[in-house]
């Protein structure tokens, strides 16, 4: 049970910190300078870093419990962009006015956490 609790705490913290950092960058770099355009127009997304962390953790079992929730949190924070890259029309929800994508992602995580907690109490 402690490993599962640590996993969920790390996942929630990772999603939240990633969102705060991306929001801070969005507010800070909200100009039309060439430097900002180069960063915003870059094809590298931070969800790709999350995937790299998850794959990396598969080869280093000692770090798996630490890296998987962090990588998964980084990946999930940018889920609308991932789905947009797959052809769905979800990119418009990323950093939307009411941060609806963040609320939905955290809501999904809370539901998954509740289910795993209930299942671990039974077994």
C-alpha positions in Angstrom: 0.0 0.0 0.0 2.8 2.6 0.7 4.2 2.1 -2.8 0.8 2.7 -4.3 0.3 5.8 -2.2 3.7 7.2 -3.2 2.9 6.5 -6.8 -0.3 8.5 -6.7 1.2 11.4 -4.7 4.1 11.6 -7.2 1.7 11.5 -10.1 -0.6 14.3 -8.7 2.5 16.4 -7.9 4.0 15.8 -11.3 0.8 16.8 -13.2 0.3 19.9 -11.0 3.9 21.1 -11.1 4.1 20.6 -14.9 0.9 22.6 -15.3 2.2 25.4 -13.1 5.5 25.6 -15.0 3.8 25.6 -18.4 1.3 28.2 -17.3 4.1 30.4 -15.9 6.0 30.1 -19.2 2.9 31.0 -21.1 2.3 34.1 -19.0 6.0 35.1 -19.0 6.6 34.5 -22.7 3.3 35.9 -23.9 5.0 38.3 -26.4 5.7 38.2 -30.1 9.5 38.3 -29.9 11.5 36.1 -32.2 12.8 34.2 -29.1 9.3 33.4 -28.0 8.2 32.4 -31.4 11.1 30.0 -31.6 10.2 28.3 -28.3 6.5 28.2 -29.0 6.9 27.0 -32.6 9.3 24.2 -31.6 8.0 20.7 -32.4 9.4 19.2 -29.2 6.7 18.8 -26.6 7.1 18.0 -22.9 4.9 15.0 -23.2 7.7 13.4 -25.2 10.0 13.9 -22.3 7.5 12.1 -20.1 7.5 9.2 -22.5 11.3 9.1 -22.5 11.3 9.0 -18.7 8.8 6.1 -18.7 10.8 4.1 -21.3 14.1 4.9 -19.4 12.5 3.6 -16.2 11.9 0.2 -17.8 15.6 -0.4 -18.1 16.5 0.8 -14.6 14.3 -1.0 -12.2 15.7 0.7 -9.1 14.4 4.1 -10.4 11.1 2.7 -11.8 9.0 3.6 -8.8 10.2 7.2 -9.0 10.4 7.8 -12.7 7.1 6.2 -13.9 4.7 8.5 -12.0 6.8 11.6 -12.9 6.9 10.6 -16.6 3.2 9.7 -16.6 2.3 13.0 -15.0 4.3 15.0 -17.5 2.6 13.0 -20.3 -0.9 13.3 -18.9 -0.6 17.1 -18.4 -0.2 17.6 -22.1 -2.8 14.9 -23.0 -4.9 17.3 -25.2 -1.9 18.0 -27.4 -1.1 14.3 -27.6 -4.6 13.5 -28.8 -4.4 16.5 -31.1 -1.2 15.1 -32.7 -3.1 11.9 -33.2 -5.7 13.7 -35.3 -8.4 14.6 -32.7 -9.5 18.2 -32.3 -8.4 18.6 -28.7 -5.4 20.9 -28.9 -7.7 23.9 -28.4 -8.5 22.7 -24.9 -4.8 22.9 -23.8 -4.4 25.9 -21.5 -8.0 27.0 -22.3 -9.6 29.9 -20.5 -11.0 27.9 -17.6 -8.2 25.2 -17.7 -10.9 22.6 -18.3 -8.4 20.1 -19.6 -6.5 20.3 -16.3 -9.7 19.8 -14.3 -10.7 16.8 -16.4 -7.3 15.2 -16.2 -7.2 15.6 -12.4 -10.7 14.3 -12.2 -9.8 11.2 -14.1 -6.8 10.7 -11.8 -8.9 11.1 -8.7 -11.4 8.4 -10.1 -8.5 6.1 -10.9 -7.0 6.6 -7.5 -10.3 5.9 -5.8 -10.8 2.7 -7.7 -7.2 1.4 -7.0 -7.6 2.3 -3.3 -10.9 0.5 -3.1 -9.4 -2.6 -4.9 -6.4 -2.6 -2.7 -8.6 -2.5 0.5 -10.5 -5.6 -0.8 -7.4 -7.6 -1.5 
